[in-house]
Amino acid sequence: MKIKLATLSAAGAVAMGLLLGATTALAQTVITDPDSPSTVIRIDDLPVPLDQGAAVYDVHFRYQSGVTVYGANLDNFDFTQEEDVLVALAAVMDALNAEGSVPETAGVPTEDQFFIGAEQDDGFVAALGGEFFAAIWEECETDCLRFFGVALLPASQKFTYADFVLAGGDPPGETPDDPDDPPPIANCADISGQWAASIDSADLGDTVAGISNMQLGNSSIDVWLYPTTNGDSSDDFGVGSYTVDEWCNVSAEITLDSDGSTSTMAGIIVNPDVIVLNFANQVNNISARMVARRVRSGSCSDISGQWAATMDEVVDGAERPTVGNMQLGASSLDFWLFQSSQGNDINDFGAGSYTVDAWCNVIGEITLDSDGSVSRIAGIIVSPDVMIFNYANQVNSASARVIARRVQIP
């Protein structure tokens, strides 16, 4: 190692006390994660008084391995002189401690330490580190050696590194080390907005299919549950809160207006526009699977045309996978059911109507030719070419989960 740990330690013990509090400047801007305001993710325009002259940096707090931050050969460190590493560490901690509300974590909400790499040694990164203690950032202790604020970090493991880029320069790349690694929370940070969901629910032993709308704030959740396919309108409303972790898991609790009971939700953010959730309420014995889609203006304006559907149907308790076709007009709905996988032809026809609301929910009713019974559908437009909905007919005890795709004719 060209920069010895003992050298860093000795220099640090003398210099850190002189540097802390001396580098704070009003020019820098500390930026925190919108979904985790106590987590710093960047400092813009940070002045650092280096030995060869002052420089201004944008500092990116990256929860990555040393190999990702400093290169496969660990030869791309931001500073080559130990005095500059010390000054840079002091500048960062001073900037954080100068905030009215001092950030408590760095990079991701689980990390209360950050490091600045100084040198490599046999697969390890020798680094100086800062750590949050109670109300202030100081030299690290938890992952540091007995030397003053110095850590030896396995280069292949993830830590939060403070990565320095000259102010105004391109931000560092964020290529993950392993495609199977869970993304940091920044990748799932913003799910606020309007969402609509299709619900496949088991309510007191009966299959009930419905739709739900959600309004998500920074951590608040407002939920509407309404018309289901069992023939009644089960409008209900609930409010509560949710959290998102670094694995993109969503957890929520909602208090329902109807009976004051608490419902829990747990799921995962599949992509910025889709969340898959499970919903349960032990008081009224309800559980449900939900697929929620972000509502974007104008995203469900026109679904007229031909659609083909696969149906996971249950009739009188027996599974009967089925296929169907739909012809949608402006509000009219023609529906054909045929060819089940049991080898018999179902061939049935129904006609009715449907509506689409501003949340991209679809609600429809179909009168079947075979027995004059009414089937109901309730679901959601996932994309301009895909719908997910639930189908139920209480007269003949048929219910189904349906995935429909727009038929594109060349």
C-alpha positions as CSV (number, residue, x, y, z in Angstrom):
1,M,0.0,0.0,0.0
2,K,1.3,3.4,-0.9
3,I,-0.9,5.1,1.7
4,K,-0.2,3.3,5.0
5,L,-3.0,3.0,7.6
6,A,-0.6,4.1,10.3
7,T,0.1,7.3,8.3
8,L,-3.5,8.0,7.9
9,S,-4.1,7.4,11.6
10,A,-1.3,9.7,12.7
11,A,-2.2,12.4,10.2
12,G,-5.9,12.1,11.1
13,A,-5.4,12.3,14.9
14,V,-3.6,15.7,14.4
15,A,-5.5,17.1,11.5
16,M,-9.1,16.0,11.9
17,G,-9.7,18.2,14.9
18,L,-8.3,21.2,13.0
19,L,-10.4,20.4,9.9
20,L,-13.8,19.7,11.3
21,G,-15.8,22.9,11.4
22,A,-13.3,24.7,9.2
23,T,-14.6,23.7,5.8
24,T,-18.3,24.5,6.0
25,A,-19.4,26.8,3.2
26,L,-22.8,28.1,2.3
27,A,-22.4,27.2,-1.4
28,Q,-23.1,23.5,-1.1
29,T,-26.5,21.9,-1.2
30,V,-27.2,18.7,0.7
31,I,-29.8,16.5,-1.2
32,T,-31.7,13.8,0.5
33,D,-33.9,10.9,-0.8
34,P,-37.4,12.2,-1.4
35,D,-38.9,9.0,0.2
36,S,-36.4,8.9,3.0
37,P,-35.6,12.5,4.0
38,S,-33.0,11.4,6.6
39,T,-30.9,9.7,4.0
40,V,-28.4,11.9,2.1
41,I,-27.8,10.9,-1.5
42,R,-25.8,13.8,-2.8
43,I,-24.0,17.0,-2.0
44,D,-23.7,19.5,-4.8
45,D,-21.1,22.2,-5.1
46,L,-19.0,21.2,-2.1
47,P,-15.8,23.2,-1.7
48,V,-12.8,21.1,-0.7
49,P,-9.5,22.9,0.2
50,L,-7.0,20.5,-1.3
51,D,-3.2,20.7,-0.9
52,Q,-2.8,21.7,-4.5
53,G,-5.6,24.2,-4.5
54,A,-9.3,24.4,-3.7
55,A,-11.8,22.4,-5.8
56,V,-15.5,22.2,-5.9
57,Y,-17.2,18.8,-6.2
58,D,-20.5,17.1,-6.5
59,V,-20.4,14.2,-4.0
60,H,-22.5,11.1,-4.8
61,F,-23.3,8.6,-2.0
62,R,-23.2,5.2,-3.7
63,Y,-24.2,2.0,-2.1
64,Q,-21.9,-0.2,-4.3
65,S,-18.9,-2.4,-4.0
66,G,-15.4,-0.9,-4.1
67,V,-14.9,-2.6,-7.5
68,T,-17.9,-0.8,-9.0
69,V,-16.8,2.6,-7.6
70,Y,-13.1,2.5,-8.1
71,G,-12.7,0.0,-11.0
72,A,-11.8,-3.6,-11.4
73,N,-8.2,-2.9,-10.5
74,L,-9.1,-0.5,-7.7
75,D,-7.0,2.1,-9.3
76,N,-9.4,5.0,-9.8
77,F,-9.5,6.7,-6.5
78,D,-10.6,10.3,-6.2
79,F,-7.5,11.5,-4.2
80,T,-3.9,10.2,-4.1
81,Q,-2.6,12.2,-1.2
82,E,-3.6,11.2,2.4
83,E,-4.0,14.8,3.4
84,D,-6.6,15.4,0.6
85,V,-8.6,12.3,1.7
86,L,-8.7,13.7,5.3
87,V,-9.8,17.2,4.0
88,A,-12.4,15.7,1.8
89,L,-13.9,13.6,4.7
90,A,-13.9,16.6,7.0
91,A,-15.6,18.7,4.3
92,V,-18.4,16.1,3.8
93,M,-19.1,15.7,7.5
94,D,-19.1,19.5,8.1
95,A,-21.6,19.9,5.3
96,L,-23.9,17.2,6.7
97,N,-23.6,18.6,10.3
98,A,-24.4,22.1,9.1
99,E,-27.9,21.0,8.1
100,G,-30.8,22.1,10.2
101,S,-32.0,18.5,10.2
102,V,-28.8,16.4,10.0
103,P,-29.2,13.3,7.7
104,E,-28.8,10.1,9.7
105,T,-28.0,7.7,6.9
106,A,-26.1,7.9,3.6
107,G,-26.8,6.3,0.2
108,V,-29.6,4.0,1.4
109,P,-31.6,4.1,4.6
110,T,-29.8,1.2,6.1
111,E,-26.3,2.7,6.1
112,D,-25.2,5.1,8.9
113,Q,-21.6,5.1,7.7
114,F,-19.9,6.3,4.5
115,F,-16.3,5.9,3.2
116,I,-13.8,7.5,0.9
117,G,-11.4,5.1,-0.7
118,A,-7.7,5.9,-0.4
119,E,-5.8,2.9,-1.5
120,Q,-6.1,-0.8,-2.4
121,D,-4.4,-3.7,-0.7
122,D,-4.9,-7.4,-1.8
123,G,-8.6,-7.1,-2.6
124,F,-9.4,-4.6,0.1
125,V,-10.1,-0.9,0.0
126,A,-8.3,1.2,2.6
127,A,-10.7,4.0,3.3
128,L,-11.5,6.8,5.7
129,G,-15.0,6.8,7.0
130,G,-17.7,8.9,8.7
131,E,-20.4,7.6,11.0
132,F,-23.6,9.1,12.4
133,F,-23.7,9.2,16.3
134,A,-26.9,10.5,17.9
135,A,-27.0,13.9,16.2
136,I,-23.7,14.4,14.5
137,W,-21.4,12.8,11.9
138,E,-17.9,11.9,13.2
139,E,-15.1,9.6,12.3
140,C,-16.3,6.0,11.9
141,E,-15.9,3.3,14.6
142,T,-18.2,0.4,13.8
143,D,-16.5,-0.8,10.6
144,C,-13.2,0.9,11.3
145,L,-10.0,-0.6,12.7
146,R,-8.4,0.6,15.9
147,F,-6.7,3.3,13.8
148,F,-8.3,6.7,13.7
149,G,-11.4,6.4,11.4
150,V,-9.7,4.0,9.0
151,A,-11.4,0.9,7.5
152,L,-10.3,-2.1,5.4
153,L,-13.3,-3.0,3.3
154,P,-13.6,-6.1,1.1
155,A,-13.7,-4.7,-2.4
156,S,-16.4,-7.1,-3.6
157,Q,-18.9,-6.1,-0.8
158,K,-21.2,-3.2,-0.8
159,F,-20.8,-0.1,1.4
160,T,-21.8,3.5,1.0
161,Y,-18.9,5.3,-0.7
162,A,-18.7,9.1,-1.1
163,D,-17.8,9.4,-4.8
164,F,-16.4,12.8,-5.8
165,V,-17.0,14.3,-9.3
166,L,-15.9,17.8,-10.3
167,A,-19.0,20.1,-10.0
168,G,-21.1,20.1,-13.1
169,G,-19.6,16.9,-14.4
170,D,-21.4,13.7,-15.4
171,P,-22.6,11.7,-12.5
172,P,-20.9,8.3,-11.9
173,G,-22.4,5.2,-13.5
174,E,-24.7,3.1,-11.3
175,T,-24.2,-0.3,-12.9
176,P,-25.1,-2.9,-10.3
177,D,-22.5,-5.5,-9.4
178,D,-24.9,-8.4,-9.9
179,P,-28.2,-8.3,-11.8
180,D,-29.7,-10.4,-9.0
181,D,-28.8,-7.9,-6.4
182,P,-31.8,-6.0,-5.0
183,P,-31.8,-2.4,-6.1
184,P,-31.3,0.4,-3.5
185,I,-34.4,2.2,-2.4
186,A,-33.7,5.1,-4.8
187,N,-34.9,2.8,-7.6
188,C,-38.3,2.4,-5.9
189,A,-38.3,5.8,-4.3
190,D,-41.4,7.4,-5.8
191,I,-44.7,5.5,-5.9
192,S,-46.7,8.5,-4.9
193,G,-49.8,9.2,-7.1
194,Q,-52.9,7.5,-8.3
195,W,-53.1,3.7,-8.7
196,A,-55.9,1.4,-9.7
197,A,-56.1,-2.3,-8.9
198,S,-58.0,-5.5,-9.8
199,I,-58.9,-7.6,-6.7
200,D,-59.3,-11.4,-6.6
201,S,-60.8,-11.8,-3.1
202,A,-62.0,-14.6,-0.9
203,D,-64.7,-13.1,1.2
204,L,-66.2,-15.3,3.9
205,G,-65.6,-18.3,1.7
206,D,-67.2,-16.8,-1.4
207,T,-65.2,-15.7,-4.4
208,V,-65.6,-11.9,-4.8
209,A,-63.9,-9.9,-7.5
210,G,-63.6,-6.2,-7.4
211,I,-61.6,-3.1,-8.1
212,S,-59.8,-0.6,-5.9
213,N,-58.3,2.8,-6.2
214,M,-55.3,4.1,-4.2
215,Q,-53.9,7.5,-3.6
216,L,-50.3,7.3,-2.4
217,G,-48.5,10.2,-0.8
218,N,-45.0,10.3,0.6
219,S,-46.0,7.6,3.2
220,S,-49.8,7.9,3.3
221,I,-52.3,5.7,1.6
222,D,-56.0,6.3,0.8
223,V,-57.8,3.3,-0.5
224,W,-61.3,2.9,-2.1
225,L,-62.9,-0.5,-2.5
226,Y,-65.9,-0.7,-4.7
227,P,-68.3,-2.5,-7.0
228,T,-67.5,-6.2,-7.0
229,T,-68.7,-8.9,-9.3
230,N,-70.8,-10.8,-6.8
231,G,-73.7,-8.6,-7.6
232,D,-73.5,-6.0,-4.8
233,S,-71.7,-2.8,-4.4
234,S,-69.2,-3.1,-1.5
235,D,-68.0,0.5,-1.4
236,D,-65.6,1.1,1.4
237,F,-62.9,3.6,2.2
238,G,-59.7,3.3,4.2
239,V,-56.7,5.5,5.2
240,G,-53.4,4.5,6.6
241,S,-49.7,4.5,5.8
242,Y,-47.1,2.5,3.9
243,T,-43.3,2.0,3.8
244,V,-41.0,0.9,1.0
245,D,-37.7,-0.9,1.9
246,E,-34.5,-1.2,-0.1
247,W,-35.7,-4.4,-1.7
248,C,-38.7,-2.6,-3.2
249,N,-41.1,-4.3,-0.8
250,V,-44.2,-2.4,0.2
251,S,-46.0,-2.8,3.6
252,A,-49.1,-0.9,4.5
253,E,-51.8,-0.8,7.2
254,I,-55.3,0.7,6.4
255,T,-58.2,1.4,8.8
256,L,-61.5,0.8,7.1
257,D,-64.4,3.3,7.5
258,S,-67.1,0.6,7.5
259,D,-66.1,-1.2,10.8
260,G,-62.9,0.4,12.0
261,S,-60.9,-2.8,11.3
262,T,-57.3,-2.8,10.2
263,S,-56.3,-4.3,6.9
264,T,-52.8,-5.1,6.0
265,M,-51.1,-5.1,2.6
266,A,-47.8,-6.5,1.6
267,G,-46.3,-6.7,-1.9
268,I,-43.5,-5.7,-4.3
269,I,-42.9,-2.9,-6.8
270,V,-42.5,-4.8,-10.1
271,N,-41.7,-1.7,-12.1
272,P,-42.5,2.0,-11.7
273,D,-46.0,1.5,-13.0
274,V,-47.0,-1.9,-11.5
275,I,-47.3,-3.2,-7.9
276,V,-48.4,-6.7,-6.9
277,L,-50.0,-6.9,-3.4
278,N,-51.7,-9.3,-1.0
279,F,-54.5,-7.8,1.2
280,A,-55.8,-9.3,4.4
281,N,-58.3,-8.4,7.1
282,Q,-58.5,-10.8,10.0
283,V,-61.6,-9.2,11.6
284,N,-63.9,-9.7,8.6
285,N,-62.0,-12.7,7.2
286,I,-61.1,-11.2,3.9
287,S,-58.0,-11.9,1.8
288,A,-57.2,-10.8,-1.7
289,R,-54.6,-10.7,-4.4
290,M,-54.2,-7.3,-6.1
291,V,-52.5,-6.1,-9.2
292,A,-52.2,-2.3,-9.1
293,R,-51.2,0.0,-12.0
294,R,-50.2,3.6,-11.9
295,V,-52.8,5.8,-13.5
296,R,-51.4,8.2,-16.1
297,S,-53.5,10.8,-17.8
298,G,-55.0,9.6,-21.1
299,S,-53.6,6.1,-20.7
300,C,-57.0,4.4,-21.0
301,S,-58.9,6.6,-23.4
302,D,-59.8,4.1,-26.1
303,I,-60.0,0.3,-25.6
304,S,-62.5,-0.3,-28.5
305,G,-61.6,-3.2,-30.9
306,Q,-61.1,-6.9,-30.7
307,W,-59.6,-8.7,-27.7
308,A,-58.7,-12.3,-27.0
309,A,-58.7,-13.6,-23.4
310,T,-57.5,-16.6,-21.4
311,M,-59.7,-17.4,-18.4
312,D,-58.8,-19.4,-15.3
313,E,-62.4,-20.3,-14.7
314,V,-64.0,-22.2,-11.8
315,V,-67.5,-23.6,-12.3
316,D,-69.3,-25.2,-9.3
317,G,-66.0,-25.7,-7.6
318,A,-64.3,-27.3,-10.6
319,E,-61.5,-25.7,-12.5
320,R,-62.2,-25.1,-16.2
321,P,-59.6,-23.2,-18.1
322,T,-61.3,-21.4,-21.0
323,V,-60.6,-18.9,-23.8
324,G,-62.8,-16.1,-25.0
325,N,-63.1,-13.2,-27.5
326,M,-64.5,-9.7,-26.9
327,Q,-65.6,-7.0,-29.3
328,L,-65.6,-3.7,-27.6
329,G,-67.3,-0.6,-29.0
330,A,-67.4,2.8,-27.4
331,S,-69.4,1.3,-24.5
332,S,-70.8,-1.9,-25.9
333,L,-69.4,-5.4,-25.1
334,D,-69.9,-8.6,-27.1
335,F,-68.4,-11.6,-25.4
336,W,-67.8,-15.2,-26.7
337,L,-66.8,-18.1,-24.5
338,F,-65.5,-21.3,-26.1
339,Q,-63.1,-24.2,-26.2
340,S,-62.3,-25.2,-22.7
341,S,-59.3,-27.5,-22.0
342,Q,-61.6,-30.3,-20.8
343,G,-62.3,-31.2,-24.4
344,N,-65.8,-29.9,-24.6
345,D,-67.0,-26.8,-26.4
346,I,-68.6,-24.2,-24.1
347,N,-69.7,-22.0,-26.9
348,D,-71.8,-19.3,-25.3
349,F,-72.4,-15.7,-26.2
350,G,-73.2,-12.6,-24.2
351,A,-73.9,-9.0,-25.0
352,G,-73.8,-6.0,-22.7
353,S,-72.0,-2.8,-21.8
354,Y,-69.0,-1.5,-20.0
355,T,-67.6,1.8,-18.6
356,V,-64.0,3.0,-18.1
357,D,-63.3,5.5,-15.3
358,A,-60.5,8.0,-14.9
359,W,-58.5,5.4,-12.9
360,C,-58.5,3.0,-15.8
361,N,-60.9,0.7,-14.1
362,V,-63.3,-1.3,-16.3
363,I,-66.7,-2.4,-15.1
364,G,-69.2,-4.3,-17.3
365,E,-72.3,-6.5,-17.4
366,I,-73.0,-9.2,-19.9
367,T,-76.3,-11.2,-20.4
368,L,-75.6,-14.7,-21.6
369,D,-77.6,-16.3,-24.4
370,S,-77.6,-19.7,-22.8
371,D,-79.7,-19.0,-19.7
372,G,-80.3,-15.3,-19.6
373,S,-78.1,-14.9,-16.5
374,V,-76.0,-11.8,-15.9
375,S,-72.2,-12.0,-15.7
376,R,-70.2,-9.1,-14.3
377,I,-66.6,-8.1,-15.0
378,A,-64.4,-5.7,-13.0
379,G,-60.8,-5.0,-13.7
380,I,-58.1,-2.7,-14.8
381,I,-56.4,-1.6,-18.1
382,V,-52.7,-2.6,-17.6
383,S,-51.6,-1.1,-20.8
384,P,-53.2,0.0,-24.1
385,D,-53.0,-3.7,-25.2
386,V,-53.6,-5.6,-22.0
387,M,-56.4,-5.8,-19.5
388,I,-56.7,-7.9,-16.3
389,F,-60.1,-8.4,-14.8
390,N,-62.3,-10.7,-12.8
391,Y,-65.5,-12.4,-14.1
392,A,-68.3,-13.8,-12.0
393,N,-71.8,-15.2,-12.6
394,Q,-73.7,-16.0,-9.4
395,V,-76.5,-17.9,-11.1
396,N,-74.3,-20.6,-12.6
397,S,-71.5,-20.3,-9.9
398,A,-68.9,-19.4,-12.4
399,S,-65.9,-17.2,-11.7
400,A,-62.7,-16.5,-13.5
401,R,-59.5,-14.5,-13.5
402,V,-59.0,-13.1,-17.0
403,I,-56.1,-11.7,-19.0
404,A,-57.2,-10.1,-22.2
405,R,-54.9,-8.9,-25.0
406,R,-55.8,-6.6,-27.9
407,V,-55.9,-8.4,-31.2
408,Q,-53.6,-6.7,-33.7
409,I,-54.6,-7.6,-37.3
410,P,-51.8,-6.9,-39.8
